[in-house]
Amino acid sequence: MGILACFGVVTPFPFYYWLWNHPQTWVNLCGKGRDPCKIMAMVSHFLKLVQFLSLFSVSTFSWPPPLYFWPLFLLGQFLNLRVYQLLGESGTYYGVRFGKNIPWVTEFPFGTVKDPQYVGSIMSLLACLPWVPFLYIFLWVLGYLFMIHVESKEDPTSRANLLS
C-alpha cells in the first residue's frame, strides 16, 4: 500500500504542472462554451480525493490530538478559505492562465503571506503529522513547493485565449 499511497499523494502535481505550462491546450480540450476553470476544479477535487484516500490508507488515528494540531490546522484552513473567498473559483483554478480577467487582490492574506493557499495547505498537512507517516506529508509538501516554484515563473505571453 505504501508505494500506491506515495503515488496517490503526488498524482495532482503533474496535472497542475501541465495545465500551468500548456493553458491553451487545456482551453481547447475543454471546448467552446465550457469553463476551463470549472473543469479544472472538478478534476482537482477528484485528485484531492485520491490524495486524501492515500493518506487515510497509511494513517493511524488517536485522540486527543497534540495541542499544536488545532492552531496549525485551523489557521491553515482559514488561509485556504480566505484565498478561495477572495479569488473565487476562476482565480483559484488558473483563470489568469486560461485567459480570464481576474482582478488583482491585495486584501489579507495577500500582501502579508506569500503564496497563502499553499502555506495554508502545508500548515494543515503538518498538523496531521501525529497520524500520517512523515514520508507522505513530505511528498505532498514537496509537490506544493514544486508548484510554488513553477507558478513563480509565469510568462504572460504564454496565457491562453478563451474560446468564444
Helices and strands as residue ranges (DSSP letters): H 2-10, H 12-21, H 23-30, H 36-58, H 69-92, H 116-127, H 134-151, G 156-158
